[in-house]
Amino acid sequence: MTSVTIERLITAGFIGAGRPGLPAEGIALENNVWIVGDAERALVIDAAHDADSIVRAVGERDALGILLTHGHEDHVNAAVEAARRLDTHLYLHPADLFLWQEVHGEELPDFELAEGATFQIGDVELTTRHTPGHTPGSVCFVAPALGTVFSGDTLFHGGPGATRWEYSSFPQIVESIQRGLFTLPGDMTVQPGHGIHTSIAAEQPVLDRWIAQSR
């Protein structure tokens, strides 16, 4: 039995401050930040809103990296500060660099994520799956030993992530889910970037309804 555990940290903040059509302070949003670790080491998945809370959650453990599921503001806005304070590296798929730069300018992530990239924490391996659609560089992290996939904003309880931007694609996110996630075991837990968990099997009929509605 593995000693690696999953901690869900819910952080809250405002995004979009100063953008046309939004309140001056922006829109309030809650995010899931996932800490995957044992007694000595930890990986952070997404760095939303609150670097203080992320640093406290990691504690005295060695932070092996901050893995970013995509480049949207609410998933990366605490990334630079958290990485600096944890003395660790930032990982982002290069196709989302344009979104990252809207938040952090020319201060770049340390490493590029790619399909199949793996990260080890204790006896647990996380494997990167490129799942574009919500954004071009969206990824999920699959941890078979934990029976879990960290889905970012690709798949939620209730269906796929939003595809309302010009760089998004509903057909592409459907393909990503079908090929990249629905090939996983049905009882695998899906831990998303917002809201509650679900499972692969629970979301298969939901996606079918979304596809039918789009026709």
C-alpha positions as CSV (number, residue, x, y, z in Angstrom):
1,M,0.0,0.0,0.0
2,T,1.4,3.4,-1.0
3,S,2.3,6.0,1.5
4,V,1.5,8.8,-1.0
5,T,-1.7,10.7,-0.3
6,I,-3.8,13.3,-2.2
7,E,-4.7,16.6,-0.5
8,R,-7.3,18.9,-1.9
9,L,-6.7,22.5,-1.2
10,I,-9.5,25.0,-2.1
11,T,-8.2,28.5,-2.9
12,A,-10.3,31.5,-3.8
13,G,-9.5,34.8,-5.6
14,F,-10.5,37.2,-8.3
15,I,-9.6,36.9,-12.0
16,G,-10.0,39.3,-14.9
17,A,-9.6,42.5,-13.0
18,G,-9.8,45.6,-15.3
19,R,-11.1,43.7,-18.3
20,P,-13.9,45.3,-20.3
21,G,-17.3,44.1,-19.3
22,L,-16.2,42.7,-15.9
23,P,-16.5,44.3,-12.5
24,A,-13.4,46.4,-11.6
25,E,-12.2,43.8,-9.1
26,G,-12.8,40.9,-11.5
27,I,-14.8,37.7,-11.0
28,A,-14.6,35.6,-7.8
29,L,-13.6,32.0,-8.3
30,E,-12.7,28.9,-6.3
31,N,-10.1,26.4,-7.5
32,N,-8.8,23.1,-6.5
33,V,-5.0,22.8,-5.9
34,W,-3.9,19.2,-5.5
35,I,-0.9,18.2,-3.3
36,V,0.3,14.7,-4.0
37,G,2.9,13.6,-1.6
38,D,4.3,11.5,1.2
39,A,6.0,12.6,4.5
40,E,9.1,13.9,2.8
41,R,8.2,15.1,-0.8
42,A,5.3,16.6,-2.6
43,L,4.1,17.6,-6.1
44,V,1.7,20.5,-6.5
45,I,-0.9,20.4,-9.3
46,D,-1.9,24.0,-10.3
47,A,-1.1,27.1,-8.3
48,A,-4.3,29.1,-7.9
49,H,-4.8,32.5,-6.2
50,D,-3.0,31.9,-2.8
51,A,0.7,31.2,-2.6
52,D,0.6,31.3,1.2
53,S,-1.9,28.5,1.4
54,I,0.0,26.4,-1.1
55,V,3.3,26.9,0.8
56,R,1.6,26.0,4.1
57,A,0.1,22.8,2.6
58,V,3.5,21.6,1.4
59,G,5.0,22.4,4.7
60,E,8.5,21.2,5.4
61,R,8.4,18.7,2.5
62,D,10.6,19.0,-0.5
63,A,8.5,20.3,-3.4
64,L,9.5,18.4,-6.5
65,G,7.6,20.7,-8.9
66,I,4.4,22.6,-9.7
67,L,2.6,21.0,-12.5
68,L,0.2,23.3,-14.4
69,T,-2.8,21.7,-16.1
70,H,-3.2,24.8,-18.4
71,G,-2.4,28.4,-18.7
72,H,-5.6,30.2,-17.5
73,E,-5.1,32.9,-15.0
74,D,-6.9,31.1,-12.2
75,H,-4.6,28.1,-12.5
76,V,-1.3,30.0,-12.7
77,N,-1.7,33.3,-10.9
78,A,0.1,32.1,-7.7
79,A,2.6,30.0,-9.6
80,V,5.6,32.2,-9.7
81,E,5.4,33.2,-6.1
82,A,4.7,29.7,-4.9
83,A,7.6,28.3,-6.9
84,R,10.0,30.9,-5.6
85,R,9.0,30.3,-2.0
86,L,9.1,26.5,-2.4
87,D,12.3,26.6,-4.3
88,T,10.9,24.4,-7.0
89,H,10.3,24.3,-10.8
90,L,7.2,25.2,-12.9
91,Y,5.9,22.9,-15.7
92,L,3.5,24.1,-18.4
93,H,2.7,22.8,-21.9
94,P,4.2,25.3,-24.4
95,A,0.9,25.6,-26.4
96,D,-0.4,27.6,-23.4
97,L,2.5,30.0,-23.1
98,F,0.5,32.8,-24.6
99,L,-2.1,32.5,-21.8
100,W,0.7,32.3,-19.2
101,Q,2.2,35.5,-20.6
102,E,-1.0,37.4,-20.1
103,V,-0.5,36.9,-16.4
104,H,3.3,36.7,-15.9
105,G,4.7,38.5,-18.9
106,E,8.2,37.4,-19.8
107,E,8.9,35.4,-16.6
108,L,8.7,32.0,-18.2
109,P,8.0,28.5,-16.6
110,D,11.1,26.4,-16.1
111,F,10.1,23.3,-18.2
112,E,7.8,22.3,-21.0
113,L,5.2,19.6,-20.4
114,A,4.7,17.0,-23.2
115,E,2.6,13.9,-23.8
116,G,4.0,11.0,-21.8
117,A,6.2,13.1,-19.4
118,T,6.3,11.4,-16.0
119,F,6.8,12.5,-12.5
120,Q,7.7,10.3,-9.5
121,I,6.6,10.8,-6.0
122,G,7.5,7.9,-3.7
123,D,6.2,4.8,-5.4
124,V,3.6,6.7,-7.4
125,E,4.1,7.8,-11.0
126,L,2.1,10.6,-12.6
127,T,2.0,10.6,-16.4
128,T,1.1,13.6,-18.5
129,R,-1.7,13.3,-21.1
130,H,-2.1,16.2,-23.6
131,T,-5.8,16.9,-23.7
132,P,-6.4,20.1,-25.8
133,G,-9.8,21.7,-26.3
134,H,-10.3,23.9,-23.3
135,T,-7.0,25.4,-24.2
136,P,-4.4,24.3,-26.7
137,G,-2.0,23.2,-24.0
138,S,-4.4,21.6,-21.5
139,V,-3.0,18.4,-19.9
140,C,-4.2,15.9,-17.4
141,F,-2.0,13.9,-15.0
142,V,-2.8,10.2,-14.6
143,A,-1.8,8.3,-11.4
144,P,-2.8,4.7,-11.7
145,A,-1.4,3.7,-8.3
146,L,-3.7,6.2,-6.7
147,G,-6.7,5.3,-9.0
148,T,-6.8,9.0,-10.0
149,V,-6.6,11.4,-12.9
150,F,-6.1,15.1,-12.2
151,S,-8.2,16.5,-15.1
152,G,-7.7,20.3,-14.8
153,D,-10.5,22.0,-16.7
154,T,-10.8,19.2,-19.3
155,L,-13.4,17.1,-17.5
156,F,-15.7,17.8,-14.6
157,H,-18.5,16.3,-12.7
158,G,-21.2,17.0,-15.3
159,G,-19.2,17.1,-18.5
160,P,-16.3,18.8,-20.4
161,G,-14.7,22.1,-19.7
162,A,-15.7,25.3,-21.3
163,T,-14.8,26.0,-25.0
164,R,-16.1,29.5,-25.4
165,W,-12.8,31.2,-26.4
166,E,-11.5,31.5,-30.0
167,Y,-8.6,29.3,-29.1
168,S,-10.9,26.6,-27.7
169,S,-12.6,23.7,-29.5
170,F,-15.6,21.6,-28.5
171,P,-14.8,18.8,-31.0
172,Q,-11.2,18.8,-29.8
173,I,-12.1,18.5,-26.1
174,V,-14.5,15.7,-26.9
175,E,-11.7,13.9,-28.8
176,S,-9.3,14.5,-25.9
177,I,-11.7,13.1,-23.4
178,Q,-12.6,10.1,-25.5
179,R,-9.0,9.1,-26.4
180,G,-7.1,10.5,-23.5
181,L,-9.4,9.8,-20.5
182,F,-12.2,7.4,-21.4
183,T,-9.5,4.8,-22.2
184,L,-8.7,4.8,-18.4
185,P,-10.5,2.3,-16.0
186,G,-14.1,3.2,-15.4
187,D,-13.6,3.3,-11.6
188,M,-10.7,5.8,-11.8
189,T,-11.5,8.9,-9.8
190,V,-11.4,12.2,-11.7
191,Q,-10.2,15.2,-9.6
192,P,-10.9,18.4,-11.5
193,G,-9.7,22.0,-11.3
194,H,-12.9,23.2,-9.8
195,G,-15.7,21.5,-7.8
196,I,-16.2,17.9,-6.7
197,H,-14.7,14.7,-7.9
198,T,-16.3,12.2,-10.3
199,S,-15.3,9.0,-12.1
200,I,-14.6,8.0,-15.6
201,A,-17.6,5.7,-15.8
202,A,-20.0,8.4,-14.4
203,E,-19.0,10.9,-17.1
204,Q,-19.2,8.7,-20.2
205,P,-23.0,8.9,-20.6
206,V,-22.9,12.6,-19.7
207,L,-20.5,13.3,-22.5
208,D,-22.8,11.5,-24.9
209,R,-25.5,13.9,-24.0
210,W,-23.3,16.9,-24.6
211,I,-22.3,15.6,-28.0
212,A,-26.0,15.0,-28.9
213,Q,-26.9,18.5,-27.8
214,S,-24.2,20.0,-30.0
215,R,-25.5,18.5,-33.2
